[in-house]
Amino acid sequence: MSDETPICSAKGCRADAVWVLAWNNPKIHTPERRKTWLACEEHREHLAQFLGVRGFLKDVVKFGDWREPERS
């Protein structure tokens, strides 16, 4: 794990990440698979809407509360 501060996934944003947006694309991922985007306060809603309208968004969690799902 890196000691670097995680940054927002929004294009061009360099702000510290505050949120984890867990998602998957059901056309290419198994149902339990979770990809993640990171978001600052400013971009959380925009990124969540982008994923949500596509049916990809599964969960939005505070960065400090996020736990990577266990892989089998």
Rosetta constraint file for C-alpha pairs under 8 A:
AtomPair CA 5 CA 16 HARMONIC 6.66 0.50
AtomPair CA 5 CA 17 HARMONIC 7.88 0.50
AtomPair CA 6 CA 16 HARMONIC 5.96 0.50
AtomPair CA 6 CA 17 HARMONIC 5.55 0.50
AtomPair CA 6 CA 38 HARMONIC 7.66 0.50
AtomPair CA 7 CA 13 HARMONIC 7.68 0.50
AtomPair CA 7 CA 14 HARMONIC 5.76 0.50
AtomPair CA 7 CA 15 HARMONIC 5.54 0.50
AtomPair CA 7 CA 16 HARMONIC 4.46 0.50
AtomPair CA 7 CA 17 HARMONIC 4.64 0.50
AtomPair CA 7 CA 38 HARMONIC 6.75 0.50
AtomPair CA 7 CA 39 HARMONIC 7.30 0.50
AtomPair CA 7 CA 40 HARMONIC 7.52 0.50
AtomPair CA 8 CA 13 HARMONIC 6.03 0.50
AtomPair CA 8 CA 14 HARMONIC 6.20 0.50
AtomPair CA 8 CA 15 HARMONIC 5.73 0.50
AtomPair CA 8 CA 16 HARMONIC 5.97 0.50
AtomPair CA 8 CA 17 HARMONIC 4.75 0.50
AtomPair CA 8 CA 18 HARMONIC 7.95 0.50
AtomPair CA 8 CA 37 HARMONIC 7.70 0.50
AtomPair CA 8 CA 38 HARMONIC 4.95 0.50
AtomPair CA 8 CA 39 HARMONIC 4.33 0.50
AtomPair CA 8 CA 40 HARMONIC 5.32 0.50
AtomPair CA 8 CA 43 HARMONIC 7.78 0.50
AtomPair CA 9 CA 13 HARMONIC 7.03 0.50
AtomPair CA 9 CA 37 HARMONIC 5.75 0.50
AtomPair CA 9 CA 38 HARMONIC 5.14 0.50
AtomPair CA 9 CA 39 HARMONIC 5.88 0.50
AtomPair CA 10 CA 39 HARMONIC 6.94 0.50
AtomPair CA 10 CA 43 HARMONIC 6.69 0.50
AtomPair CA 10 CA 47 HARMONIC 7.31 0.50
AtomPair CA 15 CA 40 HARMONIC 6.12 0.50
AtomPair CA 16 CA 39 HARMONIC 7.84 0.50
AtomPair CA 16 CA 40 HARMONIC 5.95 0.50
AtomPair CA 17 CA 38 HARMONIC 5.57 0.50
AtomPair CA 17 CA 39 HARMONIC 4.93 0.50
AtomPair CA 17 CA 40 HARMONIC 4.56 0.50
AtomPair CA 17 CA 41 HARMONIC 7.81 0.50
AtomPair CA 17 CA 63 HARMONIC 7.03 0.50
AtomPair CA 18 CA 38 HARMONIC 7.29 0.50
AtomPair CA 18 CA 39 HARMONIC 5.93 0.50
AtomPair CA 18 CA 40 HARMONIC 5.04 0.50
AtomPair CA 18 CA 41 HARMONIC 6.43 0.50
AtomPair CA 18 CA 62 HARMONIC 6.02 0.50
AtomPair CA 18 CA 63 HARMONIC 5.15 0.50
AtomPair CA 18 CA 64 HARMONIC 7.77 0.50
AtomPair CA 19 CA 38 HARMONIC 5.70 0.50
AtomPair CA 19 CA 39 HARMONIC 5.00 0.50
AtomPair CA 19 CA 40 HARMONIC 6.34 0.50
AtomPair CA 19 CA 41 HARMONIC 7.47 0.50
AtomPair CA 19 CA 44 HARMONIC 6.91 0.50
AtomPair CA 19 CA 60 HARMONIC 6.76 0.50
AtomPair CA 19 CA 61 HARMONIC 5.71 0.50
AtomPair CA 19 CA 62 HARMONIC 4.54 0.50
AtomPair CA 19 CA 63 HARMONIC 4.63 0.50
AtomPair CA 20 CA 36 HARMONIC 6.40 0.50
AtomPair CA 20 CA 37 HARMONIC 5.93 0.50
AtomPair CA 20 CA 38 HARMONIC 4.75 0.50
AtomPair CA 20 CA 39 HARMONIC 6.34 0.50
AtomPair CA 20 CA 60 HARMONIC 5.71 0.50
AtomPair CA 20 CA 61 HARMONIC 5.25 0.50
AtomPair CA 20 CA 62 HARMONIC 6.15 0.50
AtomPair CA 20 CA 63 HARMONIC 5.39 0.50
AtomPair CA 20 CA 66 HARMONIC 6.88 0.50
AtomPair CA 21 CA 36 HARMONIC 5.49 0.50
AtomPair CA 21 CA 37 HARMONIC 5.17 0.50
AtomPair CA 21 CA 38 HARMONIC 6.15 0.50
AtomPair CA 21 CA 39 HARMONIC 7.37 0.50
AtomPair CA 21 CA 48 HARMONIC 6.97 0.50
AtomPair CA 21 CA 57 HARMONIC 7.11 0.50
AtomPair CA 21 CA 58 HARMONIC 7.61 0.50
AtomPair CA 21 CA 59 HARMONIC 5.88 0.50
AtomPair CA 21 CA 60 HARMONIC 4.60 0.50
AtomPair CA 21 CA 61 HARMONIC 6.61 0.50
AtomPair CA 22 CA 34 HARMONIC 5.77 0.50
AtomPair CA 22 CA 35 HARMONIC 5.71 0.50
AtomPair CA 22 CA 36 HARMONIC 4.62 0.50
AtomPair CA 22 CA 37 HARMONIC 6.69 0.50
AtomPair CA 22 CA 57 HARMONIC 6.28 0.50
AtomPair CA 22 CA 58 HARMONIC 5.53 0.50
AtomPair CA 22 CA 59 HARMONIC 5.07 0.50
AtomPair CA 22 CA 60 HARMONIC 6.26 0.50
AtomPair CA 23 CA 34 HARMONIC 5.39 0.50
AtomPair CA 23 CA 35 HARMONIC 5.26 0.50
AtomPair CA 23 CA 36 HARMONIC 6.13 0.50
AtomPair CA 23 CA 51 HARMONIC 7.38 0.50
AtomPair CA 23 CA 56 HARMONIC 5.20 0.50
AtomPair CA 23 CA 57 HARMONIC 4.46 0.50
AtomPair CA 23 CA 58 HARMONIC 4.94 0.50
AtomPair CA 23 CA 59 HARMONIC 6.89 0.50
AtomPair CA 24 CA 29 HARMONIC 6.20 0.50
AtomPair CA 24 CA 31 HARMONIC 7.55 0.50
AtomPair CA 24 CA 33 HARMONIC 6.40 0.50
AtomPair CA 24 CA 34 HARMONIC 5.44 0.50
AtomPair CA 24 CA 35 HARMONIC 5.79 0.50
AtomPair CA 24 CA 56 HARMONIC 5.14 0.50
AtomPair CA 24 CA 57 HARMONIC 6.80 0.50
AtomPair CA 24 CA 58 HARMONIC 7.21 0.50
AtomPair CA 25 CA 29 HARMONIC 5.59 0.50
AtomPair CA 25 CA 55 HARMONIC 7.81 0.50
AtomPair CA 25 CA 56 HARMONIC 5.39 0.50
AtomPair CA 26 CA 30 HARMONIC 6.60 0.50
AtomPair CA 26 CA 31 HARMONIC 6.56 0.50
AtomPair CA 26 CA 56 HARMONIC 7.36 0.50
AtomPair CA 29 CA 33 HARMONIC 6.06 0.50
AtomPair CA 34 CA 69 HARMONIC 7.76 0.50
AtomPair CA 38 CA 63 HARMONIC 7.97 0.50
AtomPair CA 39 CA 43 HARMONIC 5.75 0.50
AtomPair CA 39 CA 44 HARMONIC 5.08 0.50
AtomPair CA 39 CA 47 HARMONIC 7.46 0.50
AtomPair CA 40 CA 44 HARMONIC 5.98 0.50
AtomPair CA 43 CA 47 HARMONIC 6.08 0.50
AtomPair CA 44 CA 48 HARMONIC 6.00 0.50
AtomPair CA 45 CA 49 HARMONIC 6.03 0.50
AtomPair CA 46 CA 50 HARMONIC 6.20 0.50
AtomPair CA 47 CA 51 HARMONIC 6.32 0.50
AtomPair CA 48 CA 52 HARMONIC 5.78 0.50
AtomPair CA 48 CA 57 HARMONIC 6.76 0.50
AtomPair CA 48 CA 60 HARMONIC 7.86 0.50
AtomPair CA 49 CA 53 HARMONIC 6.01 0.50
AtomPair CA 50 CA 54 HARMONIC 6.93 0.50
AtomPair CA 51 CA 55 HARMONIC 6.42 0.50
AtomPair CA 51 CA 56 HARMONIC 5.11 0.50
AtomPair CA 51 CA 57 HARMONIC 5.08 0.50
AtomPair CA 52 CA 56 HARMONIC 5.76 0.50
AtomPair CA 52 CA 57 HARMONIC 5.00 0.50
AtomPair CA 61 CA 65 HARMONIC 6.47 0.50
AtomPair CA 61 CA 66 HARMONIC 6.03 0.50
AtomPair CA 62 CA 66 HARMONIC 6.43 0.50
